[in-house]
Amino acid sequence: MATTLDPELLKILVCPETHAPLVQVGDWLYSTDAGTRRRYPIRDEIPIMLIDESEVVDEAAFNRVMQEIQEKAANG
Protein backbone atom coordinates (compact mmCIF):
# COMPACT_ATOMS: atom_id res chain seq x y z
CA MET A 1 0.00 0.00 0.00
CA ALA A 2 1.32 3.41 -0.96
CA THR A 3 2.20 5.98 1.66
CA THR A 4 0.25 9.23 1.46
CA LEU A 5 2.40 12.18 2.45
CA ASP A 6 0.97 15.06 4.44
CA PRO A 7 -0.20 17.70 1.91
CA GLU A 8 1.59 20.43 3.89
CA LEU A 9 4.89 18.53 3.58
CA LEU A 10 4.33 18.01 -0.12
CA LYS A 11 3.85 21.78 -0.56
CA ILE A 12 7.35 22.52 0.74
CA LEU A 13 9.28 19.66 -0.86
CA VAL A 14 10.93 20.42 -4.21
CA CYS A 15 13.23 18.59 -6.57
CA PRO A 16 16.75 19.02 -5.18
CA GLU A 17 18.17 19.34 -8.69
CA THR A 18 15.78 21.84 -10.30
CA HIS A 19 13.65 23.11 -7.39
CA ALA A 20 10.55 22.15 -9.38
CA PRO A 21 7.38 21.20 -7.47
CA LEU A 22 6.77 17.52 -6.79
CA VAL A 23 3.67 15.37 -7.19
CA GLN A 24 3.09 12.06 -5.46
CA VAL A 25 2.17 8.97 -7.44
CA GLY A 26 2.14 5.85 -5.30
CA ASP A 27 5.42 5.52 -3.44
CA TRP A 28 7.21 8.03 -5.67
CA LEU A 29 7.56 11.80 -5.80
CA TYR A 30 7.81 13.01 -9.39
CA SER A 31 9.53 16.24 -10.27
CA THR A 32 7.32 18.29 -12.56
CA ASP A 33 10.38 19.39 -14.54
CA ALA A 34 10.08 17.85 -18.01
CA GLY A 35 13.76 18.43 -18.68
CA THR A 36 14.99 16.09 -15.97
CA ARG A 37 11.97 13.73 -15.49
CA ARG A 38 13.22 12.58 -12.07
CA ARG A 39 11.30 10.63 -9.48
CA TYR A 40 12.27 10.13 -5.85
CA PRO A 41 11.29 7.11 -3.75
CA ILE A 42 9.32 7.16 -0.53
CA ARG A 43 10.63 4.45 1.82
CA ASP A 44 9.11 3.67 5.21
CA GLU A 45 7.02 6.87 4.91
CA ILE A 46 10.17 8.98 4.36
CA PRO A 47 10.80 10.82 1.07
CA ILE A 48 14.35 10.09 -0.10
CA MET A 49 15.30 13.42 -1.65
CA LEU A 50 18.78 12.48 -2.86
CA ILE A 51 19.61 12.86 -6.54
CA ASP A 52 21.71 9.69 -6.37
CA GLU A 53 18.64 7.75 -5.17
CA SER A 54 16.33 9.17 -7.84
CA GLU A 55 15.42 7.59 -11.15
CA VAL A 56 15.07 9.25 -14.53
CA VAL A 57 11.75 8.29 -16.10
CA ASP A 58 11.48 7.84 -19.86
CA GLU A 59 9.67 10.64 -21.66
CA ALA A 60 6.52 8.66 -22.53
CA ALA A 61 6.04 7.46 -18.94
CA PHE A 62 6.66 10.97 -17.58
CA ASN A 63 4.08 12.44 -19.96
CA ARG A 64 1.50 9.81 -18.92
CA VAL A 65 2.02 10.57 -15.23
CA MET A 66 1.78 14.33 -15.75
CA GLN A 67 -1.38 13.91 -17.85
CA GLU A 68 -2.98 11.76 -15.12
CA ILE A 69 -2.12 14.41 -12.51
CA GLN A 70 -3.64 17.17 -14.67
CA GLU A 71 -6.82 15.13 -15.25
CA LYS A 72 -7.23 14.45 -11.53
CA ALA A 73 -6.79 18.15 -10.77
CA ALA A 74 -9.33 19.12 -13.43
CA ASN A 75 -11.89 16.64 -12.11
CA GLY A 76 -11.43 17.80 -8.52
N, C-alpha and C positions, 0 to 999 in steps of 0.2 A: 504494500500500500504506500502510495506517495505521501511524503511529508508536505503539509501546507504551511508555508511560512507566514508569519504575522504580516499583514499588509503594511503596517507602519515600518517594519524592517525592510520590506521590499522597496518601499519608497526611497530609502536612503542608500541602498546598495547600488553600486554602478560597476560596470566592467572596469577592472583595474588597468586594462590596456588603453581603452578609448574613452572611458568615463561615460559611455552610453548607458541609458536606462536598461534594466533587466526585466524579463518576464519569466514567470515560472511555468514550466510544462513538466508535469510529473516530478521526478527527482532531479531536475536540471533547471538551471537558470540560464536563459539565453540572452546574450547581448543583442540589442536591437540594431547594432551596427552591421550593415550589409557588407561592408568592406572586410571585416574580420570573421564574421559568422561564428563566433566562439560560444561555447556553452560550458557552464561550470557545474560540477556535481554537488548534490546535497547528500551528505553522509551522516547518518545518526542525527538527523535534524539540524545539522550544521552546514551552512554554505561554505564550500571550499573555494575561496576567491583567489586562487593562485594561478597565474598564467600557465605555469608548468603542469598543472593538474587539469587544465581545460582541454577541450577537444574542438577542433575546427570542423564544422558541419558542412557537407557539400551544399552547393548553391540551391539545388532543387529542394532538398530537405529543409533548408533554412527558409526558403520562400513559402513552402507549405505551412511551416510552423507560424510564420508571421501572418499569413493569410488567415489561419485558424484563430489567432489572437484577435485580429481585426474583426472577424465575423462575430466572435463572442462579445466583443466590446459594442458592436453595432446592435446586437440583439439584446443587450442588457444583461 
